[in-house]
């Protein structure tokens, strides 16, 4: 259901955290996912929407995001970029922390998600094995998901259902990918029956605002080109055989794909970790989108299929600090084609040409990206 179909919230009682959301392998949806499909709402979608809307009615957010309160428009052009006017997120969100390095250690003296009020907690995510469903742990599988993850609201939301996924909150880890984080992000997307549900990650130096490991999840009822554009493999062995690059897209990105099987999710997570570790060693920032997408290749066999999940990585030169004169900051949403704009003036004047110019300024130069691809293609699979 899109934002425009939701009733407007009113004041409500202080909500209590929900019971833990417990799921097994059989809850992960690997077929029947289409933009024009009529698959019933999943257990996760029901639980997330219900808990999120109760917090909106109770006034737990810094501003209301409901219905047409945030204007959107698709920019004319071939890229189908979606601009959104979100002035209050720009003015009322928590001030981003000062980030000086992509490998900056966690600082317990600064804000972190162990300090959020209980009313911002939606529920705990708990992975359970189900013997009757055949949930045997695969080799290199989901042993990293023994602990509970948390879903909390983003008090300055970008879109309907905007939540933060905290994969290992008690470990107080800095904002850098872990195997558990990637596996949990993959499972969260496979738990949803909505191709509109996406999970994103911004590294330090790529507009992460809090140095405590977290990912973003939200519903955006808009098709993104990056989920279906053609791709080509980086190499013939190692990570390069599994990892592709985008073709015919306005960004320079790398793509992995998972069909949802446990072993395949584990292999995709291992390949992504090999890439992110290399980027950290090279002091490069990155953004990550985990989203329903079609299979990889020059001509995807099922261009409308959303049964699997694409993991799209954008390496980039670190950017420390925002440019106030820009219409928007370039993080994972913007690279994917969703542009939350800061001011009404920029929202009205923004064009596809000017948006692509801003996005292009934050990407690796073509020559640098090509060298990086060659280095990544030579990585052995873990």
C-alpha angles and dihedrals in degrees: 000000000000125000092253090063096056121100115244116263125243132190114295143171123290105277123229123221112267125243114272116284103234118192139170136202091275090063091064109099115221103163142041096036111142135147089235095037129115100217111155118257111273126239090252094050091051093048095044096047094045094049093042094050092049089056091048091052090047093055097245093142128078090238138005118264107186133127119332097346090110109050117218133188134178110236113236111252144072098291099063092221112184116216121198127191107225107161097159094055087056094048105031107035120108111278109262116248119252107262120194103166139026086231098047111152122242112267114207090196092066128070114290135164094262085077100057116119117256091246090067092060113098099183146307119265113224125183112211130185116236112201092193089056092051094248097167111160110253124226105279087004135135102322087120090067099068093108124069121259124208133230114203132170121260100234090207099048127197096194143358112301094014107173138163120235113212104191099183106008098161092058092064093219125179120249098281128116121266129185091249091052093053094045092048092048091051093049092048091056092045089051090061123080090200120094084199091071114094137174121211139185131199117195124212107285090028096080100281103155100195124047096219118099110267142138131206126238127186145146117251114175093207130098114241119211093219089069094064110021117119120268138194129208120255095221148340101257142033118005090340093070093055098036120075135187125229117259124204094005127125092237134062104236143151123229137205125181133207126192090202102253112136095243091046092051090051092050092048090050092050092050092048091049090052089055096045092048090053091049091052091050088052091047090241123146123219146189125216132202120193108192144144107273144156123270119279127261144086090283110022109220091226109028092181096044118118096170093111133047131244120212107203119192124193113195113204145168108267117262115202110195133008127270104236093200093059121100089228142356116249110240132134097299093050094048088051092052104264112116119192103195124208104214138033090234093058092041092057096043100040115118132183089251094053092043092051090048091055092046092047092055090063097050129092113265111261095250093049091048092051092052090048092050090053091051092048092048089060094054114113118234110259 
